[in-house]
């Protein structure tokens, strides 16, 4: 297994920067 196997693109738009107003609306 190599570290390179786990390299992938993650757009900034998919990174949560602020919590949602309602916790029930969050997804895991």
C-alpha positions, 0 to 999 in steps of 0.5 A: 500500500502506498500513500499515493493510493490515497491522493484525490482531489477535494474541491473547496466547495465540499469542505464544511467551513461553518456548521449548519443551523440545524444539526439534523440537516447535516450528513455523514 
